[in-house]
């Protein structure tokens, strides 16, 4: 039973997958087609590879400091002041992302499922559930993720499988018609859809078998790359890039197309959305956990649980700031790029720590 | 195995504190015996004389004329044993032995003579102090006091009216042994022993309850069960300081990890076969005297969906039945909530024709569907509870009156719609499919908060309720073991005995969840 102390390898995979799969599940196809047109399929694939490389560097970096989270080892690598600044940046990012994902979730809920329910009610109930979960600690979060991974993956893959025969392959004849330019240009934009993999920078100290995070964590990223690419492929193959770009929640349209279940479930999209709530929930939880832990570790304290409660109103206030969808998209873009900067920052940090290690070995 | 402390470690007594005699328990004080029979008898009488069921029989040892006294509680001993195996040899046969001079007996050898030659009972003990002797007397042993000795001979002559071994009513199976535990501890341990003759099976007994002094036995198999688990069980049992241990149900709550949950973290069973199967899976069974239930620890959520029958039927059939149980547990908890959510918020989810039929049937109903469903669910709970406490014959009447007449009348009166009655009835039936009563009742109570959430937030509320329920379930521990194992954390080997009961040849290893020492169950 010793091997079951802390987070098991499968739980790490599950945590990575469900942290990435969140509101992006609903909007990924439209943002991909907006950025790269029909090449969005390839852009999603290569954007996923970028995320994979970033996750790889983050895990490799974490291996050097197996007992610390990124908040602590950034202070070792970058020095105290710069490290603290980095940690502060991370904390702000995590808090803002929690709020943004929460808002994005509530917006989608209101539009798609509960038109008459006030936004605030949806957000507060969700936030309460998340706080309750985060209070339980990383062990509970990992176990919940493990429980929810099968339904989340099943419903998305089921959605893809039920629609795949309607894909019109002629739409992909225009693939790469403009060369690799658009793909390359949209790569950064697309890879924001994979944000959530930052959770790996927090997992190492809690792993039961620290050496397994590399394999199992990356497996999680690979799984999401497959899911997203397939999803974008199906949506673009059915609707084409023009229509897809105009849709707010193309994945939900995909769910509405499903007809053969008509005799039992009239509207598959509602059914799909109920499962998607699980995906959004696990993402918000992951960010809330990162936010609480980074704030506490930044202060050098151990117990993050009271801070979750302090952060709750802050998250709520940030989440009600955007007045309309334009402002929300702006906020989403800001935090996405902030997240990417964080993702890329692990590369120089890895280089510095490698040089230092080499230096100490030689000297 | 990591053992999760369920209480604040500050409140826990250290081992030294626990081992030292407790100052508050007056009966732990040792009362020394004197060499005079009269004095010892006087002390004993001071304790017991007021009770009419205490018997003091004074007599002279045959042939030697030494004063003796036999003390026992009438009703707890077997009179034939006392007459034939204690009094008769001591008063009559001893003098015969003396006459023939086969054995030299003088004053300082009387005690050994009585013990070794006279009393023809197998189980004999000696008590050095009065309080120990009293404890034995109160447990149904006969105490023999002999003039000139400061020790008491305790002769086992237990025998009291007891219920015979009968069917395990709460866990009936169609195929499998029918016998169930009874109220007598010794009978229960015998039932367990009969199923497994392994000498490594250890039955240890401790007395719990400051006043009740209830015998509590815990059983494990050396070489299978982890040492840490045994220690943890011993520690938790020793920690109990209460005046009376009434039943295993009470003990269960005293040793469980988490009090703020409706779910049992210990499996209670009436069946010896289930108990032995659990022992072989590395669990520990706790038997309480006067209780026909064995407690099996640690328990997982999965276990509550297993029935001993699953192992006696072919695996395809058993797997199908298990699937039925899992689905019906979901139905029992979520159906009314989903019904309310769909009806109130998402009527478009169901086919138009069905939606029309439902709304037509609800045309005259004055309440919103939440109130309607809550009313009907409460009625069902009412019927179930009233039926459970009544004799069987009247219970059935209640079922018919409640189920058929009230249900029909409520629909005719326009208080509720027939669809709601169907939903409520299905939920009730589904909740009885779960083989473990205490788990089923815990799950059933979850219906009500879920219905309220569905009434306010629709399917979103149901999903939030689902998430909260799952958070709660994964955070429960049973003696350090996660409640949702093998689902979360996933243990591949143990998934073979989860929703699907794999064929025996595929389950060659014992479950890993209990972290057993000897993993190999089967070698063929």
Interface residues (C-beta under 8 A of the other chain):
Chain A: X1 X2 X4 X5 X8 X10 X11 X109 X113 X114 X117 X121 X122 X125 X126 X129 X132 X133 X136 X140 X143 X144 X146 X147 X148 X262 X263 X264 X265 X266 X267 X270 X271 X273 X274 X277 X278 X281
Chain B: X1 X2 X226 X345 X346 X348 X349 X350 X351 X352 X355 X457 X458 X459 X460 X461 X462 X463 X464 X467 X468 X470 X471 X474 X475 X480 X481 X482 X484 X487 X488 X489 X490 X491 X515
